[in-house]
Structure formats: C-alpha cells, structure tokens
Amino acid sequence: MTPEQLLAPPALPTLRAAVTRLPAYVPGRRGTGLDIAALASNESHYEPLPAATAAVAEAAGTMNRYPDAAAVELRERLARHLGVTAGEVAVGPGSVGVLQQIITGLCDAGDEAIFAWRSFEAYPILVELAGARAVRVPLDEAEGHDLDAMAAAVTDRTKVILLCTPNNPTGVPISHDRVEAFLQAVPSSVLVVIDEAYVEYADAGSGPDSLALYRRYPNVCILRTFSKAYGLAGLRVGYAIATPAIAEGLRRTALPFSVSALAQKAAVASLDAGEEMGERVSLVKQERGRMAAALEAQGWRLQPSQGNFLWIRAGGERLATLVDAFDNAGILVRAYQGDGLRITVADPASNNRVLRLLAAHAA
C-alpha cells in the first residue's frame, strides 16, 4: 500500500443513491398548547369510536403475543362489508403501508409509476425508494387529475398508475365516467390504483363507484384507510381490494406483523359501528360546506372539496404571509411550497378561527 492509502480514512457504509436523493416526508405539524388548533394532518377531530376504544382495551391484555400476521378476522369482515372475498383483501400499516406493498410488488428498478401532481406526498417517495421512476403529471386548471395527459404518459415501462380521489391536497374528485374512460384507454397490464383515503367524506356520486369498476376491470386496485373517517390514525391500518393474485402478492410483500392486534380489533369494531361513524362524517361535511360558503363570500376562490379539508391556492409572498398569520394565531395548517394551503375541517370553534383569520386576509 502507498503512504497515501495507509493514511486514508477507512471506507464506511453508504446509503443507496435512491435513498440519499429522497425528499423527506413532511408530516403535519404538532402543537402542544391549549390554544393550538391542529389542522395540518387531516385527522378526525372526534375521539375514537367507543366500540373501537373498548376493543383496544380488551386486546391490550394480549399485547405480549404477536398479532395475526394474516389478519384473517379483519380481512373477512372487510370482505363482508364490501361484497368481495377475503382472498381479494390485503391489509397493511395505513393505506401508505399498503401502497408501499403495491409498489414493491409491481415495480422493478427502472419501471415507471404515474400519478398527478400535486397529490399525496408519499407517492414519489415510495416509487423512488423502489428504484422506479416517478412520473408526475400536472393537475388541470380545476385542480383535478388530467387523465388525458396521464394516459399519454404511459410507456412500456409503466407498471402502476395512482389516481387519488378525492385528491389530496386539493379535494377534487374524479367522476366515475372519467375513470372508466381512462381505464379503457390504458393497457390492461398496468395496475390502476384508486386511492380513496377520503372516500367516506365524498358526496354520493361525486367520485367513481370503485367497486363496480374493480369488478369490470381486473387491473383496478382499490386503496382505503381507517386513519381518516374511522379515526384510527394512531393505530395504522389500511387495506387494498385487488384480484386474488395481486392481493396475495401484496400480502407477501408486507412486513410481517405490521398491523398490530390492537389495530385489527379496532378496525373490526369500527366497521361494526358504521352508523355512528356516518353521523360524524355528516357533521364534518356540514362544516365543510359552511366554511366553503363563508370563504367564497369573503372572496376566496375554492374548488369544491370532497375530503375533510379545504384547499387554498396561493404562492410566493402570498403563501408566506398566510402561513405566518396562521402560525401567529396558533392555527397549524399544511403549506405546500409554491402551491397553497390545506386546512383540515375540524370542530366549529376551530373552523370559526380559520374563517376570522382568512376574512382579515381576503383578496
């Protein structure tokens, strides 16, 4: 060895290039003060359903044991709820966990996944982590998916297309007819994931009948979560509906025991308490409508949201001014650099604070 080699520092482990290039996922900000309104994460602002809380308390006595890795009880309950078989159901730690299983199961290095942008921030992270290429297609002028452009972006390397409806963060849904026309335009070998994290908050008929489309088009995969309307964000449980072959692949790519026994029991109990959950959703939708009407009267231009949040398009100094105003008022909202603000619909008192602030900053 040369003297230079002897003096050189030893080589150390290095991360994959795909990892070092990844943008960090930015979660909604947290606040600890009594006067903080946490409206950045689209969480349910109701306490967990009583049935879910009771199920967790009962299951807590067995937390020294591993959960059912196959989540049989939950998958069978979901199958009855949705009119499918348990073999068509895969579960994971939140819908984002199931999405990682989807990308891992279908994408090799160099393959492509197409999605609208701006949309859910985890999409490019999960795609690029798998070594695949993230293909971002800009939203249309109505803040929704440009399905024609997305169809035109398909190549022979495209393996997955992600449709977020209603879209996060803009709240714009994709109609049933548009999704069906899109499915007819793309190759049947491409898995089309209909991500419906906020479907419970959507008005009937505003988005696609995803189950009907799944039954007609075997390359459809439905992705849903218990984190939003069901109020189980802290327990991490989501699911996919796909053909038995795809669903089996998703179960194989899942991290073993990734959905805790407490989460599985709470999810089953929440499905059984669907009427109570529906009542809570109705209240959120009423508040969403009230806020949207008030903001439009103030002069804000909004797209009709079908999620539990509202989207305000703003950029540059305008966005910075709004973010500072919300911070100073103790209201935590989600800012997307250069694009706008997403504000979770919460309790009436918190929502009124938002309306008063935006009234003072209306154009």
DAMO-V351348 format. One record per backbone hydrogen bond with DSSP energy under -0.5 kcal/mol. NH is the residue of the N-H (numbers start at 1). CO is the residue of the C=O. Records with the same first field share a line. If there is no record, write none. Layout:
BEGIN
NH=CO + CO
END
This chain:
BEGIN
6=2
7=3
8=4
19=16
20=16
21=17
22=19
27=25
36=33
37=330
38=36
39=37 + 332
44=227
49=230
52=49
53=49
54=50
55=51
56=52
57=53
58=54
59=55
60=56
61=58
62=59
63=60
65=62
69=67
71=68
75=71
76=72
77=73
78=74
79=75
80=76
81=77
82=78
83=79
84=79
88=85
89=86
90=240
92=238
94=92
97=93 + 94
98=94
99=95
100=96
101=97
102=98
103=99
104=100
105=101
106=102
107=103
108=106
110=131
111=108
112=157
113=133
114=160
115=135
116=162
117=137
123=120
125=121
126=122
127=123
128=124
129=125
130=126
131=128
132=127
133=111
134=132
135=113 + 133
136=134
137=115
138=136
139=117
140=144
143=140
147=145
150=146
151=147
152=148
153=149
154=151
158=155
159=112
160=112
161=191
162=114
163=161 + 193
164=162
165=163 + 195
167=172
169=167
171=167
176=207
179=175
180=176
181=177
182=178
183=179
184=180
185=181 + 182
186=182
190=187
191=159
192=190 + 219
193=161 + 191
194=192 + 221
195=163 + 193
196=194 + 223
199=196
201=198
202=199
206=203
208=174
210=208
213=209
214=210
215=211
216=212
217=213
218=216
220=217
221=192
222=241
223=194
224=239
226=237
231=228
232=226
233=227
235=232
236=232
238=92 + 94
239=224
240=90
241=222
242=88
247=243
248=244
249=245
250=246
251=247
252=248
253=249
254=250 + 251
258=255
260=258
264=260
265=261
266=262
267=263
268=264
269=265
270=266
271=267
272=268
273=269 + 270
274=271
277=273
278=274
279=275
280=276
281=277
282=278
283=279
284=280
285=281
286=282
287=283
288=284
289=285
290=286
291=287
292=288
293=289
294=290
295=291
296=292
297=293
298=294
299=295 + 296
300=295
302=300
306=171
310=343
312=341
313=311
314=339
318=315
319=315
320=316
321=317
322=318
323=319
324=320
325=321
326=322
327=323
328=324
329=325
330=327
331=326
332=37 + 330
333=331
334=342
335=333
336=340
337=335
339=336
340=336
341=312
342=334
343=310
344=39
345=308
346=344
351=347
352=348
353=349
354=350
355=351
356=352
357=353
358=354
359=355
360=356
361=357 + 358
362=359
END
